[in-house]
Amino acid sequence: MQTSQKPIPQHLQDFLDWLDIERGLSSKSQENYARFLKKFFDWLKKNKLQGLKPHELTPDHIWNYRLFLSRAESLKKSTQNYYLIALRSLLSYFTEKDISSLPSDKVKLAREKEERQVRFLTLEQLEKFFSAPDTSTFRGLRDRAILETLFSTGLRIAELIGLNQEQIKIPQGEEELEVSLKGKGGRIRTVYFSQRTLQWLSQYLKARNDNHDALFITYLSEKKKTGAHRITPRAIQTMFQRYVVKTGIPLSTTPHVMRHTFATDLLTQGVDIRTLQEFLGHKSITATQIYAHVTSQKLREIHQKFHSGKNLK
């Protein structure tokens, strides 16, 4: 191990480069790590520790930072963990680069009292949501195609935005469309477009009169359909807010809730967790375990309905 003479905050750019090259994280993920670590760097500065070098970091520093997140910032346990995971990753970087510092396991995560709850839409709510766009307009047709695509594929919003027209080769007959794409962490997976979704995509694409590569676009002038550019995450979030208010479904409905709905629907139809992991493109089964409560509920219902114990005398 080598002793670095650079203060901890000055290692940030090298750490972000490591996330890019060694971990394969997207630029957005790198931005998030930088934002989460800024909280720690600001805490160091506030406590006149901005010159602290990696080898000078102690368990007491970590403990006091955890107290700061919990008490001074009054953050939820789950939010505290975002900041702590970023710090843990920075210590992992030091270890991999043979820079003397605390091991990453010295950063304990906040213990959450309740398991993370997954928000998803029921089929009735989905039907309301799908019917919200006015498909007699170009924008409404595009929005319907987006909603159908999210539910059919379970795509993350960044993956949806990254789709190009050339990837959508609508097959003849009753076949679904398989598309391979690079998802989070550079992992390749296959997603599936249902026949229902392809019908809406076909209508939407026929209404296009531009040559932009992107599958989903926004026009600078909707009326004249000019100035096409790739749709942004903010535009999709605004679209969701508009239809949420219109339909009266839960205000917490976001693009990611559609991914949860996709996953929950598959589980209730009998898909196992390991297969769901592949559909969602999760690197670790741990990330998929948040849906386990759905499986447990389904098993309980099946047991209650079919187990012969209730017929014993």
C-alpha positions as CSV (number, residue, x, y, z in Angstrom):
1,M,0.0,0.0,0.0
2,Q,1.2,3.5,-0.8
3,T,0.4,6.6,1.2
4,S,-1.2,9.4,-0.8
5,Q,-0.3,12.9,0.1
6,K,-3.4,14.3,-1.7
7,P,-6.4,15.2,0.4
8,I,-9.4,12.9,-0.1
9,P,-11.5,15.5,-2.1
10,Q,-8.7,15.8,-4.7
11,H,-9.1,12.1,-5.6
12,L,-12.6,12.7,-6.9
13,Q,-11.7,12.9,-10.6
14,D,-9.5,9.8,-10.5
15,F,-12.3,8.0,-8.7
16,L,-14.9,9.0,-11.4
17,D,-12.5,7.8,-14.1
18,W,-12.2,4.5,-12.3
19,L,-16.0,4.2,-12.2
20,D,-16.0,4.8,-16.0
21,I,-13.2,2.5,-17.0
22,E,-13.2,-0.2,-14.4
23,R,-16.9,-0.3,-13.4
24,G,-18.4,0.7,-16.7
25,L,-20.8,3.1,-15.1
26,S,-22.7,5.6,-17.2
27,S,-22.0,9.4,-17.1
28,K,-25.3,9.8,-15.2
29,S,-24.2,7.3,-12.6
30,Q,-20.9,9.1,-12.3
31,E,-22.7,12.4,-11.7
32,N,-24.7,10.8,-9.0
33,Y,-21.6,9.5,-7.2
34,A,-20.0,12.9,-7.5
35,R,-23.1,14.5,-6.0
36,F,-23.4,12.1,-3.1
37,L,-19.7,12.5,-2.3
38,K,-20.0,16.2,-2.3
39,K,-22.0,15.9,0.9
40,F,-19.0,14.1,2.5
41,F,-16.6,16.7,1.2
42,D,-18.7,19.5,2.5
43,W,-18.9,17.8,5.9
44,L,-15.1,17.5,5.9
45,K,-14.8,21.2,5.1
46,K,-17.3,22.2,7.8
47,N,-15.3,20.3,10.4
48,K,-12.0,21.7,9.1
49,L,-11.0,18.3,7.8
50,Q,-10.7,19.2,4.1
51,G,-7.0,18.4,4.1
52,L,-7.6,14.9,5.5
53,K,-5.6,12.3,3.5
54,P,-6.9,8.8,2.8
55,H,-4.7,7.1,5.3
56,E,-5.8,9.6,8.0
57,L,-9.4,8.6,7.8
58,T,-10.6,6.8,10.9
59,P,-13.7,4.9,12.0
60,D,-14.5,7.9,14.2
61,H,-14.7,10.1,11.2
62,I,-17.1,7.6,9.6
63,W,-19.2,7.4,12.7
64,N,-19.5,11.2,13.1
65,Y,-20.4,11.5,9.4
66,R,-23.2,8.9,9.9
67,L,-24.5,10.9,12.9
68,F,-24.4,14.1,10.7
69,L,-26.5,12.4,8.0
70,S,-29.0,11.0,10.5
71,R,-29.4,13.9,12.9
72,A,-28.2,17.2,11.4
73,E,-29.6,16.4,7.9
74,S,-32.5,14.3,9.2
75,L,-32.4,12.1,6.1
76,K,-34.4,9.0,5.6
77,K,-32.5,5.8,6.2
78,S,-32.7,4.9,2.5
79,T,-31.4,8.3,1.5
80,Q,-28.5,8.1,4.0
81,N,-27.5,4.9,2.4
82,Y,-27.0,6.6,-1.0
83,Y,-24.4,8.8,0.5
84,L,-22.8,6.0,2.5
85,I,-22.6,3.7,-0.6
86,A,-20.8,6.4,-2.5
87,L,-18.3,6.8,0.3
88,R,-17.9,3.0,0.5
89,S,-17.2,2.9,-3.3
90,L,-14.5,5.6,-2.8
91,L,-12.8,3.4,-0.2
92,S,-13.0,0.5,-2.6
93,Y,-11.3,2.6,-5.2
94,F,-8.5,3.4,-2.7
95,T,-8.0,-0.3,-2.0
96,E,-7.9,-1.3,-5.7
97,K,-5.3,1.5,-6.4
98,D,-3.2,0.3,-3.4
99,I,-3.8,3.7,-1.6
100,S,-3.7,3.2,2.1
101,S,-7.1,3.9,3.7
102,L,-9.9,2.3,5.7
103,P,-11.4,-0.8,4.1
104,S,-14.8,-0.2,2.6
105,D,-16.6,-2.6,5.0
106,K,-15.9,0.0,7.8
107,V,-18.7,2.1,6.3
108,K,-21.8,0.5,7.7
109,L,-25.1,1.3,6.1
110,A,-28.1,2.6,8.0
111,R,-30.4,-0.1,9.0
112,E,-33.8,0.5,7.4
113,K,-36.8,-0.3,9.7
114,E,-39.1,-1.3,6.8
115,E,-38.4,-3.1,3.6
116,R,-38.4,-1.0,0.5
117,Q,-42.0,-0.9,-0.9
118,V,-42.4,-1.3,-4.7
119,R,-45.0,0.9,-6.2
120,F,-46.8,-0.5,-9.2
121,L,-50.1,0.0,-11.1
122,T,-53.0,-2.4,-11.2
123,L,-54.4,-3.5,-14.6
124,E,-57.3,-1.1,-14.1
125,Q,-55.0,1.8,-13.4
126,L,-52.9,0.8,-16.4
127,E,-56.0,0.9,-18.7
128,K,-56.8,4.4,-17.4
129,F,-53.3,5.5,-18.0
130,F,-53.1,4.1,-21.5
131,S,-56.3,5.8,-22.5
132,A,-55.2,9.2,-21.3
133,P,-53.2,10.4,-24.4
134,D,-55.3,11.9,-27.2
135,T,-54.1,9.6,-30.1
136,S,-55.8,11.8,-32.7
137,T,-52.7,14.1,-32.3
138,F,-49.1,13.3,-33.0
139,R,-48.0,13.9,-29.5
140,G,-50.7,11.7,-28.0
141,L,-49.8,9.0,-30.4
142,R,-46.2,9.2,-29.4
143,D,-47.1,9.2,-25.7
144,R,-49.3,6.1,-26.1
145,A,-46.4,4.4,-27.9
146,I,-44.0,5.3,-25.0
147,L,-46.4,4.0,-22.3
148,E,-47.0,0.8,-24.2
149,T,-43.2,0.3,-24.8
150,L,-42.4,0.9,-21.1
151,F,-44.9,-1.7,-19.9
152,S,-44.0,-4.3,-22.6
153,T,-40.2,-4.1,-22.1
154,G,-39.5,-2.9,-18.6
155,L,-37.0,-0.4,-19.9
156,R,-35.3,2.2,-17.8
157,I,-36.0,5.7,-18.9
158,A,-32.5,6.2,-20.2
159,E,-32.7,3.0,-22.2
160,L,-36.0,4.1,-23.7
161,I,-34.6,7.4,-24.7
162,G,-31.6,5.8,-26.3
163,L,-33.6,3.6,-28.7
164,N,-33.2,4.3,-32.4
165,Q,-35.7,3.7,-35.3
166,E,-33.3,1.2,-36.9
167,Q,-33.8,-1.1,-33.9
168,I,-37.5,-1.4,-34.5
169,K,-38.0,-3.7,-37.5
170,I,-41.7,-4.6,-37.1
171,P,-42.2,-8.3,-38.0
172,Q,-45.1,-9.7,-40.1
173,G,-47.8,-11.7,-38.5
174,E,-48.2,-12.3,-34.8
175,E,-44.6,-12.3,-33.7
176,E,-43.1,-10.2,-30.9
177,L,-40.0,-8.1,-31.6
178,E,-36.7,-8.9,-29.8
179,V,-34.3,-6.1,-29.4
180,S,-30.8,-6.4,-27.9
181,L,-29.6,-3.3,-26.1
182,K,-26.8,-2.1,-23.8
183,G,-28.3,-1.3,-20.4
184,K,-27.0,0.0,-17.1
185,G,-23.4,-0.9,-16.5
186,G,-22.9,-1.7,-20.1
187,R,-24.7,-5.0,-19.8
188,I,-26.4,-6.4,-22.9
189,R,-29.9,-7.8,-22.6
190,T,-32.8,-8.6,-24.8
191,V,-36.2,-6.9,-24.4
192,Y,-39.4,-7.8,-26.0
193,F,-42.0,-5.7,-27.8
194,S,-45.5,-7.2,-27.7
195,Q,-47.8,-7.2,-30.8
196,R,-50.0,-4.7,-29.0
197,T,-47.0,-2.4,-28.5
198,L,-45.8,-2.8,-32.1
199,Q,-49.2,-1.8,-33.4
200,W,-48.9,1.5,-31.6
201,L,-45.3,2.0,-32.6
202,S,-46.3,1.4,-36.2
203,Q,-49.0,4.1,-36.1
204,Y,-46.6,6.5,-34.4
205,L,-43.8,5.9,-36.9
206,K,-46.2,6.4,-39.8
207,A,-47.1,9.8,-38.4
208,R,-43.5,10.9,-38.4
209,N,-42.2,13.1,-41.3
210,D,-38.6,13.5,-40.2
211,N,-35.3,11.7,-40.7
212,H,-34.1,11.7,-37.0
213,D,-32.4,8.5,-35.8
214,A,-34.2,8.5,-32.5
215,L,-37.2,6.3,-32.0
216,F,-38.9,8.9,-29.7
217,I,-38.6,12.5,-30.6
218,T,-40.0,15.9,-29.8
219,Y,-40.7,18.6,-32.5
220,L,-39.8,22.2,-31.8
221,S,-43.0,22.9,-33.7
222,E,-45.6,20.3,-33.0
223,K,-48.0,21.9,-35.5
224,K,-45.6,21.9,-38.4
225,K,-43.6,18.8,-37.2
226,T,-40.3,20.6,-37.7
227,G,-37.1,20.7,-35.6
228,A,-37.1,17.0,-34.5
229,H,-34.8,16.1,-31.6
230,R,-34.5,13.1,-29.2
231,I,-37.0,13.3,-26.4
232,T,-35.5,14.1,-23.0
233,P,-36.0,12.5,-19.5
234,R,-37.6,15.7,-18.4
235,A,-40.1,15.7,-21.2
236,I,-41.2,12.1,-20.3
237,Q,-41.5,13.0,-16.6
238,T,-43.7,16.0,-17.5
239,M,-45.8,13.8,-19.7
240,F,-46.3,11.4,-16.8
241,Q,-47.3,14.2,-14.5
242,R,-49.9,15.4,-17.0
243,Y,-51.6,12.0,-17.5
244,V,-51.4,11.2,-13.7
245,V,-53.4,14.3,-13.0
246,K,-55.8,13.6,-15.8
247,T,-56.6,10.0,-14.8
248,G,-56.4,10.4,-11.0
249,I,-54.0,7.5,-10.6
250,P,-51.4,7.7,-7.7
251,L,-49.4,10.9,-7.9
252,S,-46.3,8.8,-7.1
253,T,-46.5,7.2,-10.6
254,T,-43.2,7.9,-12.5
255,P,-41.6,6.3,-15.5
256,H,-39.8,3.9,-13.1
257,V,-43.1,2.8,-11.7
258,M,-43.9,1.4,-15.2
259,R,-40.7,-0.8,-14.8
260,H,-42.0,-2.0,-11.4
261,T,-45.4,-2.7,-13.0
262,F,-43.7,-4.7,-15.8
263,A,-41.8,-6.8,-13.2
264,T,-44.8,-7.3,-10.9
265,D,-47.0,-8.4,-13.7
266,L,-44.5,-11.0,-14.8
267,L,-44.2,-12.3,-11.2
268,T,-47.9,-12.6,-10.7
269,Q,-48.1,-14.6,-14.0
270,G,-45.6,-17.1,-12.5
271,V,-42.2,-15.9,-13.7
272,D,-39.5,-16.8,-11.1
273,I,-37.1,-14.2,-9.6
274,R,-34.0,-15.5,-11.5
275,T,-35.8,-15.1,-14.9
276,L,-37.1,-11.7,-13.8
277,Q,-33.4,-10.7,-13.1
278,E,-32.6,-11.4,-16.8
279,F,-35.6,-9.4,-18.0
280,L,-34.7,-6.4,-15.9
281,G,-31.0,-6.6,-16.6
282,H,-29.9,-6.6,-13.0
283,K,-26.3,-7.5,-12.3
284,S,-27.1,-9.0,-8.9
285,I,-30.1,-11.0,-7.8
286,T,-30.2,-8.8,-4.7
287,A,-31.5,-5.9,-6.8
288,T,-34.4,-8.1,-8.0
289,Q,-35.3,-9.3,-4.5
290,I,-37.3,-6.1,-3.9
291,Y,-40.0,-7.8,-5.8
292,A,-39.9,-10.9,-3.6
293,H,-42.9,-9.7,-1.5
294,V,-45.1,-10.0,-4.7
295,T,-44.0,-13.7,-5.0
296,S,-44.7,-14.3,-1.3
297,Q,-48.2,-12.8,-1.5
298,K,-48.9,-14.9,-4.6
299,L,-47.7,-18.1,-2.8
300,R,-49.8,-17.3,0.2
301,E,-52.9,-16.9,-2.0
302,I,-52.2,-20.2,-3.7
303,H,-51.6,-22.0,-0.5
304,Q,-54.8,-20.6,1.0
305,K,-56.8,-21.6,-2.0
306,F,-55.4,-25.1,-2.7
307,H,-53.9,-26.5,0.4
308,S,-56.0,-29.5,1.6
309,G,-55.4,-28.8,5.3
310,K,-58.6,-26.7,5.5
311,N,-60.6,-29.8,4.5
312,L,-59.3,-32.0,7.4
313,K,-61.7,-33.0,10.1
